[in-house]
């Protein structure tokens, strides 16, 4: 495990050494940010039955009140670090419930020019225990398992081909489908090809995921379904594969039951 963490550390330092100069004027703090991030990650790792590890995905960076505005101005760097942590961690065998985030919080007890980092796991949704976000390289791109000629029509104007087994959707630039919508979370939803049908999952968005006007946590899509993220509508189009109901898991029912709604 230590070798895996060493590889992640090496990747973070190589990519962000110059970028961190804009945050810190001394090498001690530049090293400390990466060191502390990986330390709290290691402390929270959970081993699973397959001898791999579940890694925390929520990192809280506590900073003094006087430094808060300055840290916020560099949120883009922290977002990039979180993105690299996610991708590199997945390559080394770590499983994240959702893409990692580094959030900045004010803490008057933190000394000026210092910071504290803590790590935690996103709240687990019982109905989504098997739907943790899946990096692109976790599944092979088996074209035979994809629905034929599937695509989204975005906002009624442009189309986006759904030609991968796993498609991440959100506002951040590391998504496959990037939506320029301030109401869309950085990592909002994920589309997976399962048994030649696409299933869409909410991966912890702040605004929720809607199918044909109903808030859901996951759903198997059919041609003509309208998916809404933020204020953006995605119309799902594909070649007909038979008469099947759309399988939906809602988020407003206590038992997260599956509802079949006939088209």
C-alpha positions, 0 to 999 in steps of 0.5 A, a space after each residue: 500500500 505504501 508503494 501505491 501512495 508513493 506513486 500518487 505522491 510522486 505524481 502530485 509533486 510532479 504536476 503541482 510543484 510550480 502551481 503550489 508556488 502561487 500558494 506558498 512562498 516556502 518549500 516546507 508548506 508546499 511539501 506539507 500540503 501534499 504530505 498532509 493530504 496523503 497522510 489523512 487519506 492513509 489514516 482513513 483507508 478501509 480494506 475491502 474483501 478483495 484486498 483493495 482499499 476504499 479511500 476517503 473522498 471528502 477533504 476539508 482544508 481548515 484555514 485561518 480567517 485572514 487567509 480564507 479569501 486567498 485560499 478561495 482564489 486558488 480553489 482551481 488548484 485544489 480541484 485539479 489536485 483532487 482530480 489527479 488524486 482520483 484518477 491516479 488513486 484509481 489506477 493504483 487500485 483505490 476505490 472512491 465512492 465519488 470523485 474527491 473534493 477539497 473544500 476550504 473552511 474557516 477556522 479561527 483556531 488555526 494559526 496564521 499562514 497554517 492549515 489543517 486537513 481532515 478526510 472523510 467519506 461521503 454519506 453512503 446511500 443504501 440503494 447505491 451501495 454498488 454504484 460508486 463512481 467508476 473511472 474510465 479505465 476500470 471497465 474495458 470499452 467493450 463496444 458490443 455491450 453498448 446500446 446502438 447509436 445512443 446519444 444525448 440531445 443537449 438543450 434541444 440543440 447539439 448532440 453528444 454520442 454515448 460511445 463509451 461504457 462509462 461516461 461522467 457528466 458534470 461541470 468540471 473539465 475532467 468529465 466526458 460530458 461537460 455542462 456549462 451550467 452553474 447549477 450543475 455540480 462539478 461531478 454530477 452524474 455517471 452513465 454506465 452501459 449495463 446489458 446493452 442499456 444505459 443506466 444513469 446515476 447521481 454521484 452526489 450532486 448538490 442539485 439532484 438528478 431528474 428523469 422526466 420531471 421526477 427526482 431520482 438516484 438512478 434510472 435505466 434509460 429509454 429512448 425519449 427520456 428527458 434527463 435534467 441536471 441543473 437547468 440543462 435538459 438531456 434528451 436520450 436517443 437510441 435505436 429501439 431495443 424492445 418494449 421495456 419499462 424504465 427502471 427508476 430508483 427515486 430519492 424521495 421514498 423512504 425505502 428507495 424502492 424501484 418503480 417501473 413506469 410504463 412508457 
